[in-house]
């Protein structure tokens, strides 16, 4: 059971050999994870004003989020992770950093956040942590603010009598958390879940969930749309194939050309046009796989 204390100890002592990019290998790298899997799912909400990222680690997604918000706030329970982000993004003045206790957002002003984002981190957060975050986010979001949170659905598979799982919890998912519970916590906090995508992660079972939520009175509020996506890892495998064929590192001449051409800074433009152009093929491929591999509930 990944408690707050266990999470803090684990990620403080973790090697971070690739600054978290090691968890993107299934996609062929973090660039393909971002443009192929994450960007299409949050594109309706960015660019925007103020983004809050919870549990950024060493900045795996932060490196992209920083280009889509006028302000970016990162909060992590591990001082080492916050220090790593401060060092990595030291040249960007629109980022601010906070160490929290694993569930508090008291440092965030009320009604200040346009987008809350967390990916591949809060899957290790048990139900009490998720409930605490959602209760506070109901106060932190702007009237039409939105949240995108990747969390555990492992509790769906726990036997109610024995408390055990029918398979090994290889990816250290929170066993008390489910998609249904997330929706209930949203409702209790005055939030409205508007999208939940249950996904498989490194196995055949839908042990994770990507939830989108907003305030109950938001113009974006609507009945929750729930889908089961058993093809999530197949999606990752396809982007890994694209990466193996088309990543710039496979074209040495192109690499030399890029070395002599000026690249606009992230501070002068919100989104680098070459990056957007390169993402189009990936986005189209994702759409095809999502249409083929999702089941609406």
Protein Blocks (a to p, Z undefined) as FASTA:
>chain_A
ZZfklmmmmmmmpgolngopmmmmmnopaklmmmmmmmmmmmmmcccfbdcdehklnolm
mmmmmmmcfbdcdddfbfklmmmmmmmmmmpmkbccdddehiacklpcghkbfbdcdehk
lmmpcfklmmmmmmmmmmmpcfkbccdddddfklmmpcfklopafbdcfkopafkbcfkl
mmmmmmmnopacfbdcdddehiabdfbccdddddfkbmkbccddddddfklmmmmmmmmm
mmmmmgmklmmklmmmmmmpccddfklpmbdfklmmmmmmmmmmmmmmmmmmcccZZ
